[in-house]
Amino acid sequence: MRRVLRENSLGLSFGLLFVVALVAQALVGDAVNDQEQRAAGLDPVGLGAYVSSSAFWVDVTENWQSEFLQFLLFITLTVWFVQRGSPESKAVGDRGRESDEAQLVGTHARASSPAWARAGGWRTALFSRSLSLVMGLVFLGSWLAQSAAGAVAYSEEQLRARHDAVTWAEYVRLPDFWDRTLQNWQSELLAVLAMVVLSVYLRERGSPESKPVGLSHEATGIEG
């Protein structure tokens, strides 16, 4: 058990932090929602009702879709684009999908290679793009969930103000939806930009996301 925990400590740590942050968001969001309810002369809804409401899930899925968009773009763009000196980039001359030999697929696969890397045909082609496909599906699912929950939450606000509710199709054309969405997209893209460029000139000793401390600023695609 100790070995399993040690060998999976990074994933477990982030999983735990995710759960803690999600629970904290629910508790704080419920407190804010209760304040708003009282200010409007209404009774608090309670934690259970809040975490099952559109108001909670629109905020949660809004963040999820922007995060997965960030990773989807980073995974796919780094296939073809490079940044000289960044450990987040491939070497300048390695742009593209690379050869079967370099990727250890088909006849170049090793005994330890995944079965679908050795299989060839559609299975290897699918497996070769499986990461971006899953990231894209999660992004799309999160985006649809955000837009559906957002449409409900927006309609509830409209009804409280004695205005007409909106359909999902109407909501995704409103500035309210795109204002929330683009706020998250630009922040995620800025974070990736900062990581790619700052890692050219700055170091973090011992981190695989950084080049070794003494390595040249020009060294590209080399992690610590």
Number of C-alpha atoms within 10 A of each C-alpha: 6 7 8 8 12 10 11 11 12 11 11 13 11 11 12 12 12 12 11 12 12 13 13 12 16 19 15 13 18 22 16 11 19 19 15 14 14 11 10 10 9 11 12 16 13 12 17 10 12 20 17 10 15 21 20 20 20 23 16 18 21 23 20 20 24 23 20 22 23 22 19 20 15 18 14 13 13 15 15 14 15 20 18 18 25 27 25 25 24 21 18 15 7 15 14 12 11 10 11 13 11 10 13 15 22 18 12 15 19 13 8 7 13 14 16 18 23 19 16 15 11 10 13 18 14 14 16 16 11 12 14 17 14 13 20 18 14 18 22 15 15 23 22 17 20 24 22 20 23 26 26 21 18 19 19 18 14 14 12 11 9 9 11 12 18 17 13 16 11 10 20 17 10 12 10 13 16 14 10 15 18 12 12 18 17 12 14 19 18 12 11 16 13 11 17 20 16 14 19 22 16 14 18 13 13 12 11 13 18 23 28 18 14 8 14 12 17 12 17 21 19 18 16 15
